[in-house]
Amino acid sequence: MEPVLTDEIMKKTDLTKVRSYVTELYRSVKSAQIAGVPLSVGANETLNICENKLTATDADRDDYRDVMDLLRGVRFEG
């Protein structure tokens, strides 16, 4: 269901809401990592890439889609 929900949000809402939605998902994963939840191999690098895309001043929908695709690749291990 998540990919369908995300696709609808990406298509039908303004960029401010898209940014907020994607940023909150990123923060949730980052918070889990900080709390010591084991994440899949490469998650640290993936989260760094996501952070760079999210903090870019010229980020657009494609950047936010890229972040969502990257976040989908992060798995909780353990």
PyMOL Python script that loads the backbone (N, CA, C, O; Angstrom):
from pymol import cmd

cmd.read_pdbstr("""\
ATOM      1  N   MET A   1       0.819  -1.192   0.000  1.00  0.00           N
ATOM      2  CA  MET A   1       0.000   0.000   0.000  1.00  0.00           C
ATOM      3  C   MET A   1       0.865   1.258   0.000  1.00  0.00           C
ATOM      4  O   MET A   1       0.497   2.252  -0.627  1.00  0.00           O
ATOM      5  N   GLU A   2       1.997   1.238   0.684  1.00  0.00           N
ATOM      6  CA  GLU A   2       2.833   2.445   0.795  1.00  0.00           C
ATOM      7  C   GLU A   2       3.218   3.021  -0.557  1.00  0.00           C
ATOM      8  O   GLU A   2       3.101   4.233  -0.741  1.00  0.00           O
ATOM      9  N   PRO A   3       3.678   2.208  -1.525  1.00  0.00           N
ATOM     10  CA  PRO A   3       4.037   2.816  -2.813  1.00  0.00           C
ATOM     11  C   PRO A   3       2.861   3.509  -3.490  1.00  0.00           C
ATOM     12  O   PRO A   3       3.035   4.553  -4.120  1.00  0.00           O
ATOM     13  N   VAL A   4       1.679   2.945  -3.367  1.00  0.00           N
ATOM     14  CA  VAL A   4       0.499   3.560  -3.976  1.00  0.00           C
ATOM     15  C   VAL A   4       0.182   4.879  -3.288  1.00  0.00           C
ATOM     16  O   VAL A   4      -0.090   5.877  -3.955  1.00  0.00           O
ATOM     17  N   LEU A   5       0.214   4.892  -1.964  1.00  0.00           N
ATOM     18  CA  LEU A   5      -0.046   6.108  -1.200  1.00  0.00           C
ATOM     19  C   LEU A   5       0.975   7.187  -1.548  1.00  0.00           C
ATOM     20  O   LEU A   5       0.614   8.340  -1.781  1.00  0.00           O
ATOM     21  N   THR A   6       2.233   6.813  -1.581  1.00  0.00           N
ATOM     22  CA  THR A   6       3.290   7.766  -1.908  1.00  0.00           C
ATOM     23  C   THR A   6       3.107   8.321  -3.317  1.00  0.00           C
ATOM     24  O   THR A   6       3.257   9.525  -3.526  1.00  0.00           O
ATOM     25  N   ASP A   7       2.790   7.474  -4.273  1.00  0.00           N
ATOM     26  CA  ASP A   7       2.581   7.944  -5.648  1.00  0.00           C
ATOM     27  C   ASP A   7       1.444   8.953  -5.713  1.00  0.00           C
ATOM     28  O   ASP A   7       1.543   9.959  -6.415  1.00  0.00           O
ATOM     29  N   GLU A   8       0.380   8.693  -4.996  1.00  0.00           N
ATOM     30  CA  GLU A   8      -0.753   9.623  -4.992  1.00  0.00           C
ATOM     31  C   GLU A   8      -0.372  10.960  -4.352  1.00  0.00           C
ATOM     32  O   GLU A   8      -0.737  12.022  -4.856  1.00  0.00           O
ATOM     33  N   ILE A   9       0.356  10.899  -3.253  1.00  0.00           N
ATOM     34  CA  ILE A   9       0.799  12.131  -2.596  1.00  0.00           C
ATOM     35  C   ILE A   9       1.712  12.915  -3.531  1.00  0.00           C
ATOM     36  O   ILE A   9       1.591  14.135  -3.643  1.00  0.00           O
ATOM     37  N   MET A  10       2.617  12.221  -4.196  1.00  0.00           N
ATOM     38  CA  MET A  10       3.554  12.884  -5.100  1.00  0.00           C
ATOM     39  C   MET A  10       2.836  13.568  -6.263  1.00  0.00           C
ATOM     40  O   MET A  10       3.258  14.633  -6.714  1.00  0.00           O
ATOM     41  N   LYS A  11       1.770  12.970  -6.740  1.00  0.00           N
ATOM     42  CA  LYS A  11       1.056  13.511  -7.904  1.00  0.00           C
ATOM     43  C   LYS A  11       0.057  14.608  -7.547  1.00  0.00           C
ATOM     44  O   LYS A  11      -0.127  15.556  -8.312  1.00  0.00           O
ATOM     45  N   LYS A  12      -0.586  14.482  -6.392  1.00  0.00           N
ATOM     46  CA  LYS A  12      -1.775  15.296  -6.139  1.00  0.00           C
ATOM     47  C   LYS A  12      -1.621  16.384  -5.084  1.00  0.00           C
ATOM     48  O   LYS A  12      -2.579  17.110  -4.820  1.00  0.00           O
ATOM     49  N   THR A  13      -0.456  16.517  -4.478  1.00  0.00           N
ATOM     50  CA  THR A  13      -0.314  17.553  -3.460  1.00  0.00           C
ATOM     51  C   THR A  13       0.762  18.546  -3.866  1.00  0.00           C
ATOM     52  O   THR A  13       1.583  18.279  -4.743  1.00  0.00           O
ATOM     53  N   ASP A  14       0.737  19.687  -3.214  1.00  0.00           N
ATOM     54  CA  ASP A  14       1.726  20.716  -3.539  1.00  0.00           C
ATOM     55  C   ASP A  14       3.097  20.307  -3.009  1.00  0.00           C
ATOM     56  O   ASP A  14       3.213  19.419  -2.165  1.00  0.00           O
ATOM     57  N   LEU A  15       4.114  20.962  -3.512  1.00  0.00           N
ATOM     58  CA  LEU A  15       5.491  20.596  -3.200  1.00  0.00           C
ATOM     59  C   LEU A  15       5.814  20.716  -1.713  1.00  0.00           C
ATOM     60  O   LEU A  15       6.619  19.941  -1.196  1.00  0.00           O
ATOM     61  N   THR A  16       5.210  21.662  -1.026  1.00  0.00           N
ATOM     62  CA  THR A  16       5.446  21.824   0.406  1.00  0.00           C
ATOM     63  C   THR A  16       4.993  20.588   1.176  1.00  0.00           C
ATOM     64  O   THR A  16       5.695  20.127   2.076  1.00  0.00           O
ATOM     65  N   LYS A  17       3.842  20.057   0.834  1.00  0.00           N
ATOM     66  CA  LYS A  17       3.343  18.856   1.505  1.00  0.00           C
ATOM     67  C   LYS A  17       4.168  17.631   1.136  1.00  0.00           C
ATOM     68  O   LYS A  17       4.412  16.767   1.978  1.00  0.00           O
ATOM     69  N   VAL A  18       4.596  17.556  -0.116  1.00  0.00           N
ATOM     70  CA  VAL A  18       5.463  16.450  -0.537  1.00  0.00           C
ATOM     71  C   VAL A  18       6.752  16.479   0.271  1.00  0.00           C
ATOM     72  O   VAL A  18       7.190  15.453   0.792  1.00  0.00           O
ATOM     73  N   ARG A  19       7.354  17.657   0.373  1.00  0.00           N
ATOM     74  CA  ARG A  19       8.593  17.816   1.140  1.00  0.00           C
ATOM     75  C   ARG A  19       8.384  17.377   2.585  1.00  0.00           C
ATOM     76  O   ARG A  19       9.207  16.649   3.139  1.00  0.00           O
ATOM     77  N   SER A  20       7.306  17.809   3.184  1.00  0.00           N
ATOM     78  CA  SER A  20       7.011  17.465   4.577  1.00  0.00           C
ATOM     79  C   SER A  20       6.830  15.958   4.751  1.00  0.00           C
ATOM     80  O   SER A  20       7.378  15.376   5.687  1.00  0.00           O
ATOM     81  N   TYR A  21       6.078  15.330   3.875  1.00  0.00           N
ATOM     82  CA  TYR A  21       5.817  13.895   3.944  1.00  0.00           C
ATOM     83  C   TYR A  21       7.113  13.098   3.857  1.00  0.00           C
ATOM     84  O   TYR A  21       7.365  12.220   4.683  1.00  0.00           O
ATOM     85  N   VAL A  22       7.932  13.405   2.856  1.00  0.00           N
ATOM     86  CA  VAL A  22       9.171  12.665   2.643  1.00  0.00           C
ATOM     87  C   VAL A  22      10.161  12.930   3.784  1.00  0.00           C
ATOM     88  O   VAL A  22      10.849  12.014   4.235  1.00  0.00           O
ATOM     89  N   THR A  23      10.232  14.164   4.242  1.00  0.00           N
ATOM     90  CA  THR A  23      11.138  14.509   5.339  1.00  0.00           C
ATOM     91  C   THR A  23      10.757  13.761   6.610  1.00  0.00           C
ATOM     92  O   THR A  23      11.636  13.285   7.329  1.00  0.00           O
ATOM     93  N   GLU A  24       9.483  13.649   6.896  1.00  0.00           N
ATOM     94  CA  GLU A  24       9.048  12.927   8.096  1.00  0.00           C
ATOM     95  C   GLU A  24       9.393  11.442   8.009  1.00  0.00           C
ATOM     96  O   GLU A  24       9.793  10.839   9.005  1.00  0.00           O
ATOM     97  N   LEU A  25       9.242  10.860   6.841  1.00  0.00           N
ATOM     98  CA  LEU A  25       9.623   9.456   6.687  1.00  0.00           C
ATOM     99  C   LEU A  25      11.128   9.279   6.887  1.00  0.00           C
ATOM    100  O   LEU A  25      11.567   8.339   7.549  1.00  0.00           O
ATOM    101  N   TYR A  26      11.909  10.186   6.312  1.00  0.00           N
ATOM    102  CA  TYR A  26      13.362  10.145   6.490  1.00  0.00           C
ATOM    103  C   TYR A  26      13.712  10.264   7.974  1.00  0.00           C
ATOM    104  O   TYR A  26      14.526   9.495   8.485  1.00  0.00           O
ATOM    105  N   ARG A  27      13.102  11.221   8.662  1.00  0.00           N
ATOM    106  CA  ARG A  27      13.397  11.428  10.086  1.00  0.00           C
ATOM    107  C   ARG A  27      13.052  10.205  10.920  1.00  0.00           C
ATOM    108  O   ARG A  27      13.743   9.904  11.894  1.00  0.00           O
ATOM    109  N   SER A  28      12.004   9.509  10.553  1.00  0.00           N
ATOM    110  CA  SER A  28      11.624   8.299  11.285  1.00  0.00           C
ATOM    111  C   SER A  28      12.708   7.232  11.169  1.00  0.00           C
ATOM    112  O   SER A  28      13.079   6.601  12.159  1.00  0.00           O
ATOM    113  N   VAL A  29      13.208   7.036   9.961  1.00  0.00           N
ATOM    114  CA  VAL A  29      14.264   6.048   9.760  1.00  0.00           C
ATOM    115  C   VAL A  29      15.547   6.492  10.459  1.00  0.00           C
ATOM    116  O   VAL A  29      16.220   5.686  11.102  1.00  0.00           O
ATOM    117  N   LYS A  30      15.878   7.760  10.332  1.00  0.00           N
ATOM    118  CA  LYS A  30      17.089   8.289  10.968  1.00  0.00           C
ATOM    119  C   LYS A  30      16.992   8.160  12.490  1.00  0.00           C
ATOM    120  O   LYS A  30      17.974   7.808  13.143  1.00  0.00           O
ATOM    121  N   SER A  31      15.830   8.438  13.051  1.00  0.00           N
ATOM    122  CA  SER A  31      15.629   8.302  14.500  1.00  0.00           C
ATOM    123  C   SER A  31      15.810   6.862  14.958  1.00  0.00           C
ATOM    124  O   SER A  31      16.384   6.605  16.016  1.00  0.00           O
ATOM    125  N   ALA A  32      15.320   5.933  14.161  1.00  0.00           N
ATOM    126  CA  ALA A  32      15.498   4.523  14.491  1.00  0.00           C
ATOM    127  C   ALA A  32      16.984   4.177  14.492  1.00  0.00           C
ATOM    128  O   ALA A  32      17.460   3.466  15.378  1.00  0.00           O
ATOM    129  N   GLN A  33      17.710   4.676  13.504  1.00  0.00           N
ATOM    130  CA  GLN A  33      19.147   4.419  13.430  1.00  0.00           C
ATOM    131  C   GLN A  33      19.862   4.992  14.653  1.00  0.00           C
ATOM    132  O   GLN A  33      20.703   4.319  15.249  1.00  0.00           O
ATOM    133  N   ILE A  34      19.540   6.208  15.024  1.00  0.00           N
ATOM    134  CA  ILE A  34      20.157   6.860  16.177  1.00  0.00           C
ATOM    135  C   ILE A  34      19.836   6.100  17.467  1.00  0.00           C
ATOM    136  O   ILE A  34      20.659   6.037  18.380  1.00  0.00           O
ATOM    137  N   ALA A  35      18.647   5.531  17.531  1.00  0.00           N
ATOM    138  CA  ALA A  35      18.234   4.777  18.713  1.00  0.00           C
ATOM    139  C   ALA A  35      18.899   3.404  18.788  1.00  0.00           C
ATOM    140  O   ALA A  35      18.729   2.679  19.768  1.00  0.00           O
ATOM    141  N   GLY A  36      19.655   3.053  17.747  1.00  0.00           N
ATOM    142  CA  GLY A  36      20.374   1.793  17.778  1.00  0.00           C
ATOM    143  C   GLY A  36      19.693   0.637  17.081  1.00  0.00           C
ATOM    144  O   GLY A  36      20.140  -0.504  17.198  1.00  0.00           O
ATOM    145  N   VAL A  37      18.624   0.907  16.360  1.00  0.00           N
ATOM    146  CA  VAL A  37      17.965  -0.153  15.608  1.00  0.00           C
ATOM    147  C   VAL A  37      18.886  -0.558  14.459  1.00  0.00           C
ATOM    148  O   VAL A  37      19.309   0.298  13.682  1.00  0.00           O
ATOM    149  N   PRO A  38      19.200  -1.841  14.342  1.00  0.00           N
ATOM    150  CA  PRO A  38      20.088  -2.262  13.260  1.00  0.00           C
ATOM    151  C   PRO A  38      19.397  -2.119  11.898  1.00  0.00           C
ATOM    152  O   PRO A  38      18.265  -2.560  11.701  1.00  0.00           O
ATOM    153  N   LEU A  39      20.116  -1.492  10.974  1.00  0.00           N
ATOM    154  CA  LEU A  39      19.594  -1.299   9.628  1.00  0.00           C
ATOM    155  C   LEU A  39      20.429  -2.089   8.634  1.00  0.00           C
ATOM    156  O   LEU A  39      21.536  -2.526   8.948  1.00  0.00           O
ATOM    157  N   SER A  40      19.897  -2.266   7.448  1.00  0.00           N
ATOM    158  CA  SER A  40      20.572  -3.032   6.408  1.00  0.00           C
ATOM    159  C   SER A  40      21.931  -2.431   6.052  1.00  0.00           C
ATOM    160  O   SER A  40      22.202  -1.257   6.305  1.00  0.00           O
ATOM    161  N   VAL A  41      22.762  -3.263   5.464  1.00  0.00           N
ATOM    162  CA  VAL A  41      24.089  -2.834   5.024  1.00  0.00           C
ATOM    163  C   VAL A  41      23.933  -1.691   4.030  1.00  0.00           C
ATOM    164  O   VAL A  41      23.108  -1.755   3.119  1.00  0.00           O
ATOM    165  N   GLY A  42      24.719  -0.662   4.212  1.00  0.00           N
ATOM    166  CA  GLY A  42      24.672   0.486   3.315  1.00  0.00           C
ATOM    167  C   GLY A  42      23.660   1.546   3.717  1.00  0.00           C
ATOM    168  O   GLY A  42      23.548   2.575   3.050  1.00  0.00           O
ATOM    169  N   ALA A  43      22.920   1.312   4.796  1.00  0.00           N
ATOM    170  CA  ALA A  43      21.885   2.256   5.204  1.00  0.00           C
ATOM    171  C   ALA A  43      22.461   3.620   5.563  1.00  0.00           C
ATOM    172  O   ALA A  43      21.850   4.649   5.271  1.00  0.00           O
ATOM    173  N   ASN A  44      23.623   3.635   6.190  1.00  0.00           N
ATOM    174  CA  ASN A  44      24.231   4.903   6.586  1.00  0.00           C
ATOM    175  C   ASN A  44      24.507   5.774   5.363  1.00  0.00           C
ATOM    176  O   ASN A  44      24.185   6.962   5.350  1.00  0.00           O
ATOM    177  N   GLU A  45      25.102   5.177   4.347  1.00  0.00           N
ATOM    178  CA  GLU A  45      25.384   5.919   3.109  1.00  0.00           C
ATOM    179  C   GLU A  45      24.087   6.367   2.437  1.00  0.00           C
ATOM    180  O   GLU A  45      23.988   7.492   1.947  1.00  0.00           O
ATOM    181  N   THR A  46      23.104   5.481   2.419  1.00  0.00           N
ATOM    182  CA  THR A  46      21.808   5.812   1.818  1.00  0.00           C
ATOM    183  C   THR A  46      21.166   6.989   2.532  1.00  0.00           C
ATOM    184  O   THR A  46      20.648   7.900   1.886  1.00  0.00           O
ATOM    185  N   LEU A  47      21.195   6.978   3.864  1.00  0.00           N
ATOM    186  CA  LEU A  47      20.598   8.074   4.625  1.00  0.00           C
ATOM    187  C   LEU A  47      21.349   9.383   4.402  1.00  0.00           C
ATOM    188  O   LEU A  47      20.739  10.452   4.397  1.00  0.00           O
ATOM    189  N   ASN A  48      22.659   9.311   4.219  1.00  0.00           N
ATOM    190  CA  ASN A  48      23.431  10.524   3.907  1.00  0.00           C
ATOM    191  C   ASN A  48      23.018  11.098   2.557  1.00  0.00           C
ATOM    192  O   ASN A  48      22.884  12.314   2.416  1.00  0.00           O
ATOM    193  N   ILE A  49      22.816  10.241   1.572  1.00  0.00           N
ATOM    194  CA  ILE A  49      22.357  10.697   0.258  1.00  0.00           C
ATOM    195  C   ILE A  49      20.981  11.339   0.384  1.00  0.00           C
ATOM    196  O   ILE A  49      20.727  12.401  -0.184  1.00  0.00           O
ATOM    197  N   CYS A  50      20.098  10.689   1.130  1.00  0.00           N
ATOM    198  CA  CYS A  50      18.748  11.235   1.345  1.00  0.00           C
ATOM    199  C   CYS A  50      18.823  12.611   1.986  1.00  0.00           C
ATOM    200  O   CYS A  50      18.144  13.543   1.554  1.00  0.00           O
ATOM    201  N   GLU A  51      19.647  12.736   3.013  1.00  0.00           N
ATOM    202  CA  GLU A  51      19.765  14.021   3.699  1.00  0.00           C
ATOM    203  C   GLU A  51      20.240  15.110   2.746  1.00  0.00           C
ATOM    204  O   GLU A  51      19.723  16.227   2.773  1.00  0.00           O
ATOM    205  N   ASN A  52      21.212  14.796   1.911  1.00  0.00           N
ATOM    206  CA  ASN A  52      21.705  15.781   0.948  1.00  0.00           C
ATOM    207  C   ASN A  52      20.613  16.212  -0.019  1.00  0.00           C
ATOM    208  O   ASN A  52      20.493  17.396  -0.333  1.00  0.00           O
ATOM    209  N   LYS A  53      19.821  15.267  -0.488  1.00  0.00           N
ATOM    210  CA  LYS A  53      18.731  15.607  -1.411  1.00  0.00           C
ATOM    211  C   LYS A  53      17.654  16.433  -0.707  1.00  0.00           C
ATOM    212  O   LYS A  53      17.098  17.365  -1.288  1.00  0.00           O
ATOM    213  N   LEU A  54      17.366  16.084   0.553  1.00  0.00           N
ATOM    214  CA  LEU A  54      16.313  16.794   1.282  1.00  0.00           C
ATOM    215  C   LEU A  54      16.722  18.218   1.659  1.00  0.00           C
ATOM    216  O   LEU A  54      15.864  19.089   1.801  1.00  0.00           O
ATOM    217  N   THR A  55      18.003  18.456   1.818  1.00  0.00           N
ATOM    218  CA  THR A  55      18.445  19.795   2.222  1.00  0.00           C
ATOM    219  C   THR A  55      18.822  20.677   1.030  1.00  0.00           C
ATOM    220  O   THR A  55      19.180  21.841   1.208  1.00  0.00           O
ATOM    221  N   ALA A  56      18.743  20.132  -0.168  1.00  0.00           N
ATOM    222  CA  ALA A  56      19.038  20.939  -1.359  1.00  0.00           C
ATOM    223  C   ALA A  56      17.970  22.021  -1.515  1.00  0.00           C
ATOM    224  O   ALA A  56      16.775  21.741  -1.420  1.00  0.00           O
ATOM    225  N   THR A  57      18.400  23.233  -1.751  1.00  0.00           N
ATOM    226  CA  THR A  57      17.441  24.342  -1.861  1.00  0.00           C
ATOM    227  C   THR A  57      16.604  24.267  -3.123  1.00  0.00           C
ATOM    228  O   THR A  57      15.533  24.868  -3.192  1.00  0.00           O
ATOM    229  N   ASP A  58      17.079  23.534  -4.124  1.00  0.00           N
ATOM    230  CA  ASP A  58      16.342  23.451  -5.388  1.00  0.00           C
ATOM    231  C   ASP A  58      15.682  22.084  -5.582  1.00  0.00           C
ATOM    232  O   ASP A  58      15.406  21.688  -6.715  1.00  0.00           O
ATOM    233  N   ALA A  59      15.427  21.360  -4.487  1.00  0.00           N
ATOM    234  CA  ALA A  59      14.820  20.031  -4.581  1.00  0.00           C
ATOM    235  C   ALA A  59      13.440  20.128  -5.228  1.00  0.00           C
ATOM    236  O   ALA A  59      12.664  21.042  -4.952  1.00  0.00           O
ATOM    237  N   ASP A  60      13.159  19.158  -6.096  1.00  0.00           N
ATOM    238  CA  ASP A  60      11.862  19.109  -6.763  1.00  0.00           C
ATOM    239  C   ASP A  60      11.225  17.736  -6.549  1.00  0.00           C
ATOM    240  O   ASP A  60      11.765  16.903  -5.820  1.00  0.00           O
ATOM    241  N   ARG A  61      10.091  17.507  -7.177  1.00  0.00           N
ATOM    242  CA  ARG A  61       9.382  16.235  -6.994  1.00  0.00           C
ATOM    243  C   ARG A  61      10.248  15.030  -7.332  1.00  0.00           C
ATOM    244  O   ARG A  61      10.198  14.010  -6.645  1.00  0.00           O
ATOM    245  N   ASP A  62      11.032  15.147  -8.380  1.00  0.00           N
ATOM    246  CA  ASP A  62      11.898  14.027  -8.752  1.00  0.00           C
ATOM    247  C   ASP A  62      12.905  13.711  -7.649  1.00  0.00           C
ATOM    248  O   ASP A  62      13.188  12.544  -7.378  1.00  0.00           O
ATOM    249  N   ASP A  63      13.445  14.748  -7.016  1.00  0.00           N
ATOM    250  CA  ASP A  63      14.360  14.529  -5.894  1.00  0.00           C
ATOM    251  C   ASP A  63      13.653  13.808  -4.755  1.00  0.00           C
ATOM    252  O   ASP A  63      14.222  12.900  -4.148  1.00  0.00           O
ATOM    253  N   TYR A  64      12.422  14.203  -4.460  1.00  0.00           N
ATOM    254  CA  TYR A  64      11.680  13.566  -3.379  1.00  0.00           C
ATOM    255  C   TYR A  64      11.306  12.131  -3.734  1.00  0.00           C
ATOM    256  O   TYR A  64      11.292  11.260  -2.865  1.00  0.00           O
ATOM    257  N   ARG A  65      11.004  11.882  -5.005  1.00  0.00           N
ATOM    258  CA  ARG A  65      10.768  10.500  -5.446  1.00  0.00           C
ATOM    259  C   ARG A  65      12.034   9.664  -5.269  1.00  0.00           C
ATOM    260  O   ARG A  65      11.974   8.519  -4.820  1.00  0.00           O
ATOM    261  N   ASP A  66      13.170  10.244  -5.623  1.00  0.00           N
ATOM    262  CA  ASP A  66      14.443   9.538  -5.441  1.00  0.00           C
ATOM    263  C   ASP A  66      14.659   9.181  -3.973  1.00  0.00           C
ATOM    264  O   ASP A  66      15.079   8.067  -3.658  1.00  0.00           O
ATOM    265  N   VAL A  67      14.378  10.112  -3.086  1.00  0.00           N
ATOM    266  CA  VAL A  67      14.534   9.854  -1.653  1.00  0.00           C
ATOM    267  C   VAL A  67      13.613   8.713  -1.227  1.00  0.00           C
ATOM    268  O   VAL A  67      14.025   7.830  -0.475  1.00  0.00           O
ATOM    269  N   MET A  68      12.385   8.728  -1.698  1.00  0.00           N
ATOM    270  CA  MET A  68      11.455   7.650  -1.335  1.00  0.00           C
ATOM    271  C   MET A  68      11.972   6.304  -1.829  1.00  0.00           C
ATOM    272  O   MET A  68      11.903   5.309  -1.108  1.00  0.00           O
ATOM    273  N   ASP A  69      12.488   6.270  -3.053  1.00  0.00           N
ATOM    274  CA  ASP A  69      13.037   5.020  -3.584  1.00  0.00           C
ATOM    275  C   ASP A  69      14.217   4.544  -2.740  1.00  0.00           C
ATOM    276  O   ASP A  69      14.348   3.351  -2.466  1.00  0.00           O
ATOM    277  N   LEU A  70      15.068   5.468  -2.332  1.00  0.00           N
ATOM    278  CA  LEU A  70      16.206   5.117  -1.486  1.00  0.00           C
ATOM    279  C   LEU A  70      15.739   4.595  -0.123  1.00  0.00           C
ATOM    280  O   LEU A  70      16.255   3.595   0.376  1.00  0.00           O
ATOM    281  N   LEU A  71      14.769   5.275   0.466  1.00  0.00           N
ATOM    282  CA  LEU A  71      14.270   4.849   1.783  1.00  0.00           C
ATOM    283  C   LEU A  71      13.623   3.469   1.728  1.00  0.00           C
ATOM    284  O   LEU A  71      13.695   2.709   2.694  1.00  0.00           O
ATOM    285  N   ARG A  72      12.995   3.146   0.610  1.00  0.00           N
ATOM    286  CA  ARG A  72      12.394   1.818   0.466  1.00  0.00           C
ATOM    287  C   ARG A  72      13.452   0.720   0.514  1.00  0.00           C
ATOM    288  O   ARG A  72      13.152  -0.420   0.867  1.00  0.00           O
ATOM    289  N   GLY A  73      14.674   1.060   0.164  1.00  0.00           N
ATOM    290  CA  GLY A  73      15.756   0.088   0.173  1.00  0.00           C
ATOM    291  C   GLY A  73      16.364  -0.157   1.539  1.00  0.00           C
ATOM    292  O   GLY A  73      17.108  -1.120   1.723  1.00  0.00           O
ATOM    293  N   VAL A  74      16.059   0.698   2.495  1.00  0.00           N
ATOM    294  CA  VAL A  74      16.586   0.535   3.856  1.00  0.00           C
ATOM    295  C   VAL A  74      15.696  -0.453   4.592  1.00  0.00           C
ATOM    296  O   VAL A  74      14.475  -0.304   4.635  1.00  0.00           O
ATOM    297  N   ARG A  75      16.318  -1.441   5.158  1.00  0.00           N
ATOM    298  CA  ARG A  75      15.581  -2.470   5.898  1.00  0.00           C
ATOM    299  C   ARG A  75      16.004  -2.481   7.362  1.00  0.00           C
ATOM    300  O   ARG A  75      17.164  -2.240   7.694  1.00  0.00           O
ATOM    301  N   PHE A  76      15.045  -2.762   8.216  1.00  0.00           N
ATOM    302  CA  PHE A  76      15.335  -2.949   9.630  1.00  0.00           C
ATOM    303  C   PHE A  76      15.787  -4.389   9.814  1.00  0.00           C
ATOM    304  O   PHE A  76      15.082  -5.322   9.429  1.00  0.00           O
ATOM    305  N   GLU A  77      16.951  -4.566  10.398  1.00  0.00           N
ATOM    306  CA  GLU A  77      17.515  -5.906  10.594  1.00  0.00           C
ATOM    307  C   GLU A  77      17.373  -6.286  12.068  1.00  0.00           C
ATOM    308  O   GLU A  77      17.155  -5.443  12.938  1.00  0.00           O
ATOM    309  N   GLY A  78      17.503  -7.567  12.302  1.00  0.00           N
ATOM    310  CA  GLY A  78      17.533  -7.985  13.684  1.00  0.00           C
ATOM    311  C   GLY A  78      16.492  -8.877  14.119  1.00  0.00           C
ATOM    312  O   GLY A  78      16.462  -9.269  15.285  1.00  0.00           O
TER     313      GLY A  78
END
""", "prot")
cmd.dss("prot")
cmd.show_as("cartoon", "prot")
cmd.util.cbc("prot")
cmd.orient("prot")
